[in-house]
Amino acid sequence: MNLSSDQSDALFATLAARFEANPQRHPGISWADVTAQLNAAAPAKLTALHQLEATGGEPDVVKVDAANGELTFMDCSPESPAGRTALCYDQAGWASRKAHQPAGNVIDTAAAMGVELLTEADYHHLQSLGAFDQKTSSWLATPADVRERGGALFGDRRYGRVFIYHNGAQSYYSARGFRALLRV
């Protein structure tokens, strides 16, 4: 789906206001550079950003790749995005539930949105920019060896520290969602 010009204008205005309000997240990056990058991006990238915003992620620029100039947007909502909670980790976790299956799973939802799940390193980078997930938690991209044993990773911030935990991939909670990133 391509965004209408009204949707695109509204998205740019929201992103610009958030960018200007949070300069500590992107030192040395100008909004003019971000705008140029977004205008040159494939329409699918703007649609993905729109979906991050529509599900409560509050995406913002958090880094730029020095080698190729690629911008990384991450969900910067104070808590795990409300429109992406109560999901099992993946299809296998969802299928293993005998009762009370949630609406979906994190891996398929992220893929449908055209975004990536945060890794542990991404999550620590995000947490270096502010205090996130103080009341919620967020599923993280899980290494294959952990997933093969039935587990999945999630993170949160408690007691002034960032914690990475594990849970069964079939579990889901109303206070656990997922944060994503998009490279543009």
Summary of the structure (lengths in Angstrom):
residues: 184
radius of gyration: 16.4
end to end distance: 17.4
largest distance: 51.3
contacts: 574
relative contact order: 0.17
helix: 39%
strand: 23%
